Protein backbone atom coordinates (compact mmCIF):
# COMPACT_ATOMS: atom_id res chain seq x y z
CA UNK A 1 0.00 0.00 0.00
CA UNK A 2 2.90 2.34 0.66
CA UNK A 3 3.78 2.54 -3.03
CA UNK A 4 0.20 3.52 -3.85
CA UNK A 5 -0.41 6.11 -1.16
CA UNK A 6 3.01 7.67 -0.58
CA UNK A 7 2.06 10.35 -3.06
CA UNK A 8 -1.10 11.07 -1.07
CA UNK A 9 0.83 11.53 2.17
CA UNK A 10 3.13 14.12 0.59
CA UNK A 11 0.59 15.99 -1.52
CA UNK A 12 -1.31 17.88 1.19
CA UNK A 13 -0.96 21.62 0.47
CA UNK A 14 0.78 23.64 3.19
CA UNK A 15 -2.20 25.97 3.55
CA UNK A 16 -4.32 23.31 5.28
CA UNK A 17 -3.05 24.84 8.51
CA UNK A 18 -5.32 27.87 8.03
CA UNK A 19 -8.94 26.73 7.31
CA UNK A 20 -11.53 27.59 9.93
CA UNK A 21 -10.12 31.08 10.41
CA UNK A 22 -13.52 32.61 11.07
CA UNK A 23 -13.92 30.60 14.26
CA UNK A 24 -10.34 31.33 15.25
CA UNK A 25 -10.94 35.06 14.91
CA UNK A 26 -14.13 34.91 16.97
CA UNK A 27 -12.32 33.10 19.76
CA UNK A 28 -9.33 35.43 19.76
CA UNK A 29 -11.49 38.56 19.76
CA UNK A 30 -12.91 37.76 23.20
CA UNK A 31 -12.23 40.43 25.88
CA UNK A 32 -10.16 38.03 27.97
CA UNK A 33 -7.98 37.15 24.98
CA UNK A 34 -7.32 40.83 24.26
CA UNK A 35 -6.31 41.42 27.89
CA UNK A 36 -3.89 38.51 27.89
CA UNK A 37 -2.31 39.61 24.62
CA UNK A 38 0.45 37.47 23.26
CA UNK A 39 -0.03 34.84 25.93
CA UNK A 40 -3.49 34.03 24.52
CA UNK A 41 -2.50 34.17 20.86
CA UNK A 42 0.16 31.51 20.99
CA UNK A 43 -0.28 27.78 21.50
CA UNK A 44 0.09 26.47 25.03
CA UNK A 45 3.15 24.30 25.51
CA UNK A 46 2.73 20.84 26.90
CA UNK A 47 4.10 22.06 30.24
CA UNK A 48 3.72 20.36 33.57
CA UNK A 49 0.74 18.37 34.71
CA UNK A 50 -0.53 21.24 36.83
CA UNK A 51 -0.38 23.61 33.84
CA UNK A 52 -2.30 21.11 31.73
CA UNK A 53 -4.93 20.74 34.44
CA UNK A 54 -5.29 24.51 34.76
CA UNK A 55 -5.68 24.87 30.99
CA UNK A 56 -8.28 22.11 30.95
CA UNK A 57 -10.15 23.60 33.92
CA UNK A 58 -10.35 26.98 32.16
CA UNK A 59 -11.85 25.36 29.06
CA UNK A 60 -14.43 23.46 31.12
CA UNK A 61 -15.37 26.68 32.96
CA UNK A 62 -16.09 28.42 29.66
CA UNK A 63 -13.03 30.69 29.55
CA UNK A 64 -13.08 32.01 25.97
CA UNK A 65 -9.37 32.77 26.03
CA UNK A 66 -8.73 29.12 26.86
CA UNK A 67 -11.06 28.15 24.02
CA UNK A 68 -8.90 30.25 21.69
CA UNK A 69 -5.85 28.38 22.96
CA UNK A 70 -7.68 25.10 22.37
CA UNK A 71 -8.02 26.09 18.73
CA UNK A 72 -4.36 27.10 18.51
CA UNK A 73 -3.21 23.84 20.03
CA UNK A 74 -5.32 21.45 17.96
CA UNK A 75 -6.04 23.27 14.68
CA UNK A 76 -3.20 21.47 12.88
CA UNK A 77 -4.38 18.06 14.07
CA UNK A 78 -8.01 18.72 13.12
CA UNK A 79 -7.15 20.10 9.68
CA UNK A 80 -4.71 17.31 8.92
CA UNK A 81 -7.13 14.58 10.01
CA UNK A 82 -10.01 16.01 7.97
CA UNK A 83 -7.75 16.27 4.93
CA UNK A 84 -6.73 12.65 5.22
CA UNK A 85 -10.29 11.46 5.73
CA UNK A 86 -12.05 13.59 3.11
CA UNK A 87 -9.35 14.93 0.80
CA UNK A 88 -9.60 18.44 -0.59
CA UNK A 89 -13.18 18.97 0.46
CA UNK A 90 -15.16 22.13 -0.47
CA UNK A 91 -16.81 22.03 2.97
CA UNK A 92 -13.52 21.70 4.83
CA UNK A 93 -13.66 25.08 6.61
CA UNK A 94 -17.22 24.48 7.80
CA UNK A 95 -16.27 21.05 9.12
CA UNK A 96 -13.31 22.50 11.02
CA UNK A 97 -15.66 24.99 12.66
CA UNK A 98 -18.13 22.21 13.47
CA UNK A 99 -15.40 20.13 15.12
CA UNK A 100 -14.33 22.95 17.42
CA UNK A 101 -17.87 23.90 18.31
CA UNK A 102 -18.52 20.29 19.26
CA UNK A 103 -15.32 20.20 21.28
CA UNK A 104 -16.17 23.33 23.22
CA UNK A 105 -19.71 22.13 23.89
CA UNK A 106 -18.73 18.62 24.97
CA UNK A 107 -15.35 19.05 26.66
CA UNK A 108 -16.97 18.54 30.08
CA UNK A 109 -17.35 14.88 29.19
CA UNK A 110 -13.56 14.48 29.28
CA UNK A 111 -12.60 13.38 32.80
CA UNK A 112 -8.84 13.22 32.37
CA UNK A 113 -6.92 16.20 30.86
CA UNK A 114 -4.36 13.76 29.49
CA UNK A 115 -7.05 12.31 27.22
CA UNK A 116 -7.92 15.63 25.60
CA UNK A 117 -5.90 14.99 22.43
CA UNK A 118 -7.60 11.63 21.91
CA UNK A 119 -10.98 13.26 22.48
CA UNK A 120 -10.19 15.88 19.82
CA UNK A 121 -9.26 13.14 17.37
CA UNK A 122 -12.43 11.15 18.07
CA UNK A 123 -14.65 14.22 17.61
CA UNK A 124 -12.88 15.03 14.33
CA UNK A 125 -13.35 11.51 12.99
CA UNK A 126 -16.99 11.36 14.12
CA UNK A 127 -17.69 14.69 12.42
CA UNK A 128 -16.19 13.47 9.17
CA UNK A 129 -18.07 10.15 9.39
CA UNK A 130 -21.34 11.96 10.01
CA UNK A 131 -20.78 14.15 6.97
CA UNK A 132 -20.01 11.10 4.82
CA UNK A 133 -23.24 9.44 5.94
CA UNK A 134 -25.29 12.55 5.14
CA UNK A 135 -23.77 12.76 1.69
CA UNK A 136 -24.45 9.08 1.06
CA UNK A 137 -28.08 9.60 1.99
CA UNK A 138 -28.38 12.62 -0.31
CA UNK A 139 -26.91 10.65 -3.20
CA UNK A 140 -29.71 8.10 -2.86
CA UNK A 141 -32.27 10.75 -3.71
CA UNK A 142 -30.31 13.30 -5.72
CA UNK A 143 -27.64 13.15 -8.38
CA UNK A 144 -25.03 15.04 -6.39
CA UNK A 145 -21.61 15.71 -7.84
CA UNK A 146 -19.05 17.01 -5.36
CA UNK A 147 -17.38 20.18 -6.74
CA UNK A 148 -13.59 20.38 -6.77
CA UNK A 149 -12.31 22.32 -3.81
CA UNK A 150 -10.25 25.43 -4.48
CA UNK A 151 -7.55 23.88 -2.32
CA UNK A 152 -7.31 20.93 -4.71
CA UNK A 153 -6.49 23.27 -7.59
CA UNK A 154 -3.48 24.49 -5.58
CA UNK A 155 -1.82 21.09 -5.60
CA UNK A 156 0.92 21.85 -8.09
CA UNK A 157 1.80 18.32 -9.20
CA UNK A 158 -0.85 17.29 -11.78
CA UNK A 159 -0.27 13.59 -11.08
CA UNK A 160 -0.72 14.09 -7.35
CA UNK A 161 -3.82 16.22 -7.90
CA UNK A 162 -5.42 13.67 -10.19
CA UNK A 163 -4.55 10.76 -7.91
CA UNK A 164 -5.98 12.57 -4.90
CA UNK A 165 -9.20 13.32 -6.74
CA UNK A 166 -9.63 9.76 -8.03
CA UNK A 167 -8.73 8.13 -4.72
CA UNK A 168 -11.29 10.08 -2.73
CA UNK A 169 -13.89 9.70 -5.47
CA UNK A 170 -13.50 5.94 -5.03
CA UNK A 171 -13.51 6.17 -1.23
CA UNK A 172 -16.72 8.19 -1.35
CA UNK A 173 -18.43 5.20 -2.98
CA UNK A 174 -17.91 2.89 -0.01
CA UNK A 175 -19.84 3.06 3.30
CA UNK A 176 -18.75 5.72 5.78
CA UNK A 177 -17.50 3.29 8.44
CA UNK A 178 -15.33 1.49 5.89
CA UNK A 179 -14.16 4.78 4.36
CA UNK A 180 -13.01 6.06 7.76
CA UNK A 181 -11.13 2.89 8.74
CA UNK A 182 -9.47 2.68 5.32
CA UNK A 183 -8.32 6.32 5.43
CA UNK A 184 -7.06 6.11 9.01
CA UNK A 185 -5.08 2.97 8.22
CA UNK A 186 -3.71 3.60 4.75
CA UNK A 187 -3.59 7.40 4.46
CA UNK A 188 -3.17 8.58 8.06
CA UNK A 189 -0.95 5.55 8.82
CA UNK A 190 -2.64 4.65 12.12
CA UNK A 191 -2.18 1.32 13.84
CA UNK A 192 -5.17 -0.99 14.23
CA UNK A 193 -5.11 -0.37 17.98
CA UNK A 194 -5.18 3.39 17.47
CA UNK A 195 -8.10 3.11 15.06
CA UNK A 196 -10.05 1.00 17.54
CA UNK A 197 -9.52 3.65 20.23
CA UNK A 198 -10.44 6.52 17.90
CA UNK A 199 -13.57 4.81 16.60
CA UNK A 200 -14.46 3.40 20.03
CA UNK A 201 -14.91 -0.15 18.79
CA UNK A 202 -13.15 -3.45 19.27
CA UNK A 203 -9.98 -4.46 17.48
CA UNK A 204 -11.87 -7.33 15.86
CA UNK A 205 -14.41 -4.86 14.45
CA UNK A 206 -11.63 -2.72 13.01
CA UNK A 207 -10.06 -5.74 11.34
CA UNK A 208 -13.39 -6.80 9.81
CA UNK A 209 -14.13 -3.29 8.54
CA UNK A 210 -10.64 -2.89 7.13
CA UNK A 211 -10.80 -6.20 5.28
CA UNK A 212 -14.13 -5.20 3.74
CA UNK A 213 -12.86 -1.71 2.93
CA UNK A 214 -9.71 -3.05 1.26
CA UNK A 215 -11.77 -5.42 -0.86
CA UNK A 216 -14.30 -2.77 -1.87
CA UNK A 217 -11.65 -0.19 -2.62
CA UNK A 218 -9.56 -2.58 -4.73
CA UNK A 219 -12.61 -3.62 -6.76
CA UNK A 220 -13.68 -0.03 -7.45
CA UNK A 221 -10.13 1.14 -8.08
CA UNK A 222 -9.78 -1.41 -10.90
CA UNK A 223 -12.27 0.75 -12.82
CA UNK A 224 -9.96 3.78 -12.59
CA UNK A 225 -6.90 3.47 -14.90
CA UNK A 226 -4.64 5.73 -12.79
CA UNK A 227 -5.32 3.77 -9.60
CA UNK A 228 -5.46 0.40 -11.30
CA UNK A 229 -1.96 0.85 -12.68
CA UNK A 230 -0.55 1.71 -9.26
CA UNK A 231 -2.37 -1.11 -7.54
CA UNK A 232 -1.10 -3.67 -10.03
CA UNK A 233 2.46 -2.53 -9.41
CA UNK A 234 1.98 -2.79 -5.65
CA UNK A 235 3.20 -5.90 -3.83
CA UNK A 236 0.19 -5.71 -1.49
CA UNK A 237 -2.54 -5.00 -4.03
CA UNK A 238 -1.24 -6.58 -7.20
CA UNK A 239 -3.25 -9.74 -6.66
CA UNK A 240 -6.21 -8.16 -4.81
N, C-alpha and C positions, 0 to 999 in steps of 0.2 A: 504493500500500500504506500510505502514511503515514496517510491518512484513516481506514483501517480499524484500524490497530494503535496509533495515538497513545494511545487510551484504555488499552491494555494497558501501555504504557510508563509511564504515570502512576498506575496502579492498585495497584502493589505496596505492601502495608502496610509501615509503618515498622519493625515489629517483626521483619522478616526479618533484621535484624542479629544477633539473639540465638539462633536455633536452634543445636543442637549444644552447649549449655552443659555437659552432663555431661562431654564430652571436655575442654572448656576447664578445668573445675574440676579434673579429674584432672591435667592438665598443670601447672596453677598451684599445686597442692598438693605438688609435688616439693620435697624438702629444699633443693635449690639455689635454686629460685624463692623460697622463704621467706627464705633468707639474703640474696638480692639485693633483696628488698623491692620498692619502687616501680619500680626499674629494670627488673624482670622482668615487671611487670604492665602495662606500657604498650608500645604498638607501637614497634618500632625505626624511626627515621627513615631516609630513604634514605642519608644520610651519604656519606662518601667511599668510594672503591673499597676501601681497606684495611679499613674498618669492615664493608662488605658481605662481603668475603672472610672476615673473622673470624667474622661471624654464620653464614655458610654452613658454615665449617669446624666450628663448634660443633654445628650440626645433624647434620652427617655423622658426627661423633664420638659422637653419642648423648647430647649434653647436653640433659637434660629441660627446663631453663630456656629454652634456645634453642628447643626444640620448642613451649613455651608461647608464645614470641614469634612463632614461625611462625604459630601459630593467630591471634594478635592481628593480625598483619600482613595475613593473607589471608582471614580469616573473612568480611569483607564481600564480597570478590570471589566466594568459593565460594558463599555464600548467594544472592547476586544472580544468578549464572550458573545455579544449580539452579532458582531461581524462574522464570527466563526460558526454561528448557528444559522444565520439567515443570509449571509453574503452582503453585497452592497444593496441594502434594502431602502426603497424610497421613504418608508415610514420609520427609519432608524432613529431620527431625533425624537419623534413622538414616543417611541418605545423606551428610549433612555429616560425621558421624563417620567413615563409611567413606572419604570423600575424604581426610581428614587422616591416618587410619591408613595409607592407601596412600602418601601423601606421605612420611610419616616412614619407612616401610619401604623406599621406593624412591629416596629423595633422593640416594643415592650414585651413581645413574645420571646425574645432572646434572653435567656436566663444567665448565660455566661458570656462576658465580654470577649473572651478568647474565641468564641464561636461566631463572632460578628462577620468575619470574612466569608465563612461558609454559608452564613445566612444570606449575605449579599449575592453570592453565586447561585444559591437555590432560587431566590426571588427572580434573578435575571433569567435563569433557564425556564422557570415556570411562566414568566411573562412571554418569552419567545414561543413556548409550546402552546400557550393559550392563543396567541396570534395565529399560529399555524393551523390550529383547529378551526378558528373562525374563518380563515381563508378557504380551508377545505370545504366547509359547509356552504360558503358563498358560491364556490365553484360548482356545487351540485345543482344550483338553481340559476346561476348566471354564467355566461361565458366571460370570465374575468382574466384578462391578460395583465400580468404585473409589469408596470413600466420600468425601464432601466433607470436606476438611480443616477443622479448627477455624479455621485462619488465613484460609480463604476466607470464613467467616462474619463476619470482622472487617472485610472490605472494605465500607465504609459505603455507597457509591453502588450501588444495586441494579442499575443498567444495567451498570456496570463489572463487578460480581460475576457477573452472568449472562453477559456477553460473555466474560469470562475462562473461565468453566466450559465454555461451548459451544466456544470456540476450542480449548481443550486436549482436549476430548472428541473433536473432529474430528482434531486432530493425533495423538492416540493410536491412530487407526485407520489411519495410514499407517506404512510400515516405519521402523524406528528410525533408519537412516542418513538417510532423507529428512526425518524429523521433526527431527533434530538440525540439519541444514543449514538447513532452513526457519526454525527458531527462532533460530539464530545470525544469519541474514541479516535477517529481518523483525521480530523482536522484540528481539534484542540489538543490532541495527544494526551488524553486523560487515561489513567489506569481504570480497570474495571471496578476496583474498589472505590475509587474516587467518584465514578459515575453513579454507583449504587448510593453513595452518601448524598450526592447532589440531587438525585432524583427520588431519594427516600424510598428505595425499593431494595429487594434482596439481590444479592450477587447472582443468584440463579436466574432471576427475572432479567437482569441486565444481559446475561449471556444469551438467553433466549431471544430477546429483542434484537441484540446485535447480530445474531446468526440470521434472523429473518431480514433485518435491514441490509446486511451484506448481500444476501441472495436477491432481494428486490432491486437494490441499486445496480448490481452487476447485470441483471436481466435488462433493465431499462437503459443502462449505459451502452449496451451492445447496439442500441438503435441510434446512438450518437457517434458519428465517425471519429471525432476528436478524442472522445473518451474511450471508445472501443480500441483505438490504436494504442493508447497508453495502457489500458488494462491488459491487452494481449501481450505487451512487452514486460508486464509486471510478474515477478515470480509468484506473488500471492494470488493474483487474479487471472493469470493467463489461462487457467483451466476452469475458472468459475463458471 
